[in-house]
Amino acid sequence: MTRSPLTPGAQAGRTVLITGAGGGLGLATARALADAGARVVLAVRNVEAGRRAAATLAGAPEVRELDLASLASVRRFADGWTGPVDVLVNNAGVANIPLGRTEDGFERQVGTNHLGHFALTNLLLPRLTDRVVTVASTAHRSAELDLDDLNWTRRPYRPMAAYAQSKLANLLFTLELQRRLTAAGSPVRALAAHPGVAASDLNRNLGPAMALLDRTVGRLIRQSAEAGALPILVAATADLPGGSYLGPDGPREQRGRPTLVGRSAAAGDPDLAARLWTLSTELTGVACPLPVAA
């Protein structure tokens, strides 16, 4: 059994909001934080499933409806939030799905994984007290970010490439958010983490050949959701500098204990991060509430 790095009571008095916490990595993260005494809020698309998940957690977890593929839902969620939130974990995501559009016309993977979380974070930022943790992936290393066609309206659509682009966007979002927080003198930090190869339902949309590979080879290297959640938990609780990126310490970062990890050159490009931020603001209509950073 994977042991949580958190001690009982260590997170007492803290409020942690986790998107996509109805199962998989999100639920494993919520469970460890609830066991450590945190007030955990599960932000989920399927409220009934969220309530079933919450019933398995310690303490008094809350369940609130949030569909990241709908900016109207994101705004309703943010408008209905009162009081401070110590940690926001941007965990929810979709992967390797056929071409589809969100309610607002965005390609579904970048719309859910990046643009929905971009809007949510900026809308909640005035209430955040400690940090934002965004869940990325090693898939970002293969990504090419096309700011002229972020939503795949002109390029031939490739599900895995679209997923990789959304995960690169997650890291660029973290980079630019931390730059803005630092420039504004804010104590809030932006960090990112990835779970390695961990049990989740993200791969449910793989084609027959890739699904077979995932069932055979994947099961040999895949770690549990609890183990995959460890880098997220460390990013959410440890005293780390803003901009830190955590993942497993094993070969190819597929499994292992959480540690600081590297990222692709593109993921560390401040100019690309700033341009993506500008585009994301235009697409979502949600501006950063921090003072304008030079």
Secondary structure, 3 states (H helix, E strand, C coil): CCCCCCCCCCCCCCEEEEECCCCHHHHHHHHHHHHCCCEEEEEECCHHHHHHHHCCCCCCCEEEECCCCCHHHHHHHHHCCCCCEEEEEECCCCCCCCCCECCCCCEHHHHHHHHHHHHHHHHHHHHEEEEEEEECCHHHHHCCCCCCCCCCCCCCCCHHHHHHHHHHHHHHHHHHHHHHHHHCCCCCEEEEECCCCECCCHHHHCCHHHHHHHHHCHHHHCECHHHHCHHHHHHHHCCCCCCCEEEECCHHHCCCCEEECCCCCHHHCHHHHHHHHHHHHHHHCCCCCCCCCC
